Amino acid sequence: MKTLYNSFIISIIAILLVSFNYRTSDYIKSVILKTGDNKTTPELLNQSSGIISARLNSYGLKSFEIKVAADKSEIEVRVPDNTNLSEIEGLFTSGGELSFYETQVLKGVKGTDRDDSNLTNARIGCTGFEDPGMVAKAEAYIKSENLASSTRLFWSVKNDKSQFCLYALKVDNEGKALMSASDVEVVSSVPEKDSESSRIEIKFRKEAAGKWERATGENIDKPIAIVVGNKVFYAPVVRDAIKSGLCEITGNMTQKEVGYFLALVNNEPLPLSFKIIR
């Protein structure tokens, strides 16, 4: 009887060890997020952890673990080994604020890909990295044209050519965007007919629909930039004044691309800024 009892205990231990090894082997990639904000508190770290968790769930990543190290001002995120971190790192670091900007065409600034066709999309230039030299040239031109108070520079997210594009966007006298998340009622995705791609639909609140109609009417054949967390995601060209209160973004977008955008804008902005240190 004692031998059977010992065998039973050994079996239980073996099962627990296998179970433990299975769980930990599911989470091999570890991301450490560090914040240097002077307003950092344990409460804000926990709030940020919850927002990142919600973003990952919205994106469709169901297996992950998050741990807050308040004494280090860090958050650790552990994800399955097959996770492509380059596709989702913005879910950890993007502020997530949604804004809409009119674009500013800087005809006197030449970027790496600047030609007449790019005047329409208000793109200064595109490079393989966020080139400080291009920013410096653009800032010098903006200053020389007395546009500093009405213009801000934003890099885009990486495009399908693995490039980042620099945009000049208009701000008002208070440095604010044309419209913000407070003007939006809902953001959703809609499958395209006879296609595997999707489009994004942004529906503005009833009280903001008139503002959107005026903005689109004043920017026909010009792009309006859609910015999330200080990154230009889309810059669709306006073809007509939009009276419906809708903004539709199309262009053969994959479910992953759409899901990434929705995971950011349909969850709260992060209260702290983070950098990936490992």
N, C-alpha and C positions, 0 to 999 in steps of 0.2 A: 504493500500500500504506500509506504514511504517512497519507494522508487517511482511509482506512478505519479505521486504528488510532485516529486522533484522534476519529473519529465514534463508534467503539465506547466509548472512554473517556468521552466526553460523554454517551452514552446511559446508561452505568453510573451516572454522577454524578446524572443526572436521575432515574433509578429510585430511588437512595438518598434524594434530596431529597423525592420524592413519598412514599416509605415513611416518612421521618422526619416529614413534615407530617401524614401520616395518623395516625401513632401519637400525636403530641402533640395533634392536634385531638380525639382521643377523650377526653382528660383536660383539660377546661376548668375545671371547678369545683375549687377548692383550699380545703382546710380546714386551718387551723393550730391545733394543740392545744398548750397551754402548761401546764406543771406548776410549782407553786411549792413542792412538797414538799421539806423540808430533807433528806430521805433519798435524793433523786434521784441516780442514778449512770447512767453510760452503759449498764451492764448492765440496770438496771431499765427504762430507756427502750427498749432493744432488746426486752426481755421484753414490755413494754406494746405495742410495735409488732406483735409476733407475735400477741398476744391480739386486738388490734383487727383484724388481718388475718384471723384465724380466725373472728371474729364476722361480718365482712363476707362471707366465703365461706359460712358457715352460713346467713346471711340470703338468699344467692342472688346477691349482687353479685360477679361474677367478674372484671370489668374495673376495676382500680384500682391505684394505685401508692402506696407508703408510703416516706417518707424520714425518717430520724432526724437531727436537728441537736442533737447532745449539748452543744455549746458554748452553745446557747441554751435548753436544756431544753425543746425543742420537737419535735413530730412533725408532718410535713406529709402529708396524705392527699389524693390527687388522684383524682377520680371523673369518670365521664362527665357530660356537660352535662345530660343528661335525668334525672339522679338527683335525687329529692326529698329534700333534706338534712333537712328538718323531720321526716321519717318515721324517719330513722336516726341522728339526732345522739346519741341515748343509747348507741348502739354505740361511740361515741368517748369518752363521758364517764362512763357509769354504772360504779360500782364492780363491780356484777354479783353481789354476795353475795345468795343466796337465803335468806329467813327466813319463818317463820310466826308470827303474833302473835294472841293473843286480843284482842278489841276492848273498849274502855272507853267506856261511854255517859256523856257529860257533859250531864246534863239542864239544868244551869243556864247553859249557853253557847248563845247564839243566833247562827247564821250566816246567810248571805243566803238560804238555802233551807230553814231549819230548820222542821220541823213534826213531828207525831206519827209519820208514816210513816218519817221519817228516824231515829227512835230505834232502830228495828230494825237498820238497816245501820250504826249507829254513826258516822255522818258528821256532823261539826260544821257544815259548810257548804261551798259551792262558789263559786268566783269565776273571773273571766277571767284572773287572775294569782295568783301566790303572795302573798297579801295579808298583810303583816306585822301589820296591825291585828287581823286575825282570830286570828293566832297569839298576839299579846299578850293578847287577851281570854281565850283558852283557857288560857294559862299562868297568868294571874291567878286564874282559877277553880280550876285544878288546885292551885295553892298554897294557896288558901283552904280547900280540902277535904282538905288534907294528902295529896294523891295524887302529889306530885312525884316521890317515890322509885319509884313503881310505874307511871308513865305517861310515854310519849313521844309526841310529835306528828310525824306524817308527812303530807306532801302526796302526792297520787296522781299518776300520769301523766295527761296530758290526755285527757279523755273524748270521746265522740262529739259533745258539745255545745261542744267547745273550752274546757272548764273544768277547773280543778284543784280537787280536793276535799281538805279537811283531816280527818284521822282521829286519834283518840286511841287508842293501842294500849298494852296491858299488857306490862310487863317484870317479870322476877323480881328477887330481892334483889341480884343481881349486874348488873342492867341488861340481861339477855339475853332473847332471844326465846323463845317456846314451843318451837320446833324450828328446825333450820337445815339447810343443804345437806349436812352430814355425816350427816343422818338419811335422805337421799334416795338411792335406788338408781338410778333413771332417770326422765327427763322426756321425754315424747314427745307427738306429735299423732295424733289419730285422726279420719278423715273421718266426718262425721255421715251417716247413711243418708238417702237421698232429699233431700240438701241440698248446697249448695256450701260450707257452713261446716264448721268442724272444732272438736273439743274437745281440751283438754289433759289428759293423764293423768300424774299424779305418783305413782310407786310408791316407797313407803318401804322401807328396809332391814328385813329380818326382825326384827332386834333393836329397831327403832323402831316397828314396827307396833302394839305394845301401847300405847305412848305416844300414838300418833295415835288409837287407839280411846278411850282415857281422855279425851283432849282434846276429841274430837267429842262424846262422851257428856256432858261437862260444859258443852257450848256448843250444845245443841239449840235451834234457832230463833234462833241468834245467828250473826253472821259471824265467820269467821277470816280475817284479812288475810294475803295473800300478797305479800311485799315483796321487791323486787329493787333493790339499790343505794340503799336509803333512800327508795324510791318505792313506794307501794301500787299494784300492778297489778290485783289482783282481791280482792274481799271476799265470797266465796260464803257464803250462809247454810247452816248445818248443819241437816239435816232429821232425822238419826238417827245413832246411834253407828256408826262405820265400822269393821268388823272385818276387812276385806279388805286393809288396808294401802294403799289407794288413795285419792287425792284427784283428783276429776274436776271440771274447770272447763268449763262450757258457757255458751252465750249468743250464738249467731250470730256467732262470731268469724271474721274473714276469714283466709285463708292468710297474708297479710302480717302481721297482728296476732300470729298464732300463731308465725310464723317469727321475728319480732322477739323475742318472749319466749324462744323456744328458743335463739336465737343468743346471748342473754345468759347463761342459766342452764346451758347445756351447754358453755360454755367457761370458762376460768379467770377469777377476779376480777382486775381491774387492780391491780397493786401500787402504783400512783401515782394521784393525782387530777389530772384535766385540766379545763381550761376552753377553750372555743372562742374564740379571739381574732380570727379572720378566716376 
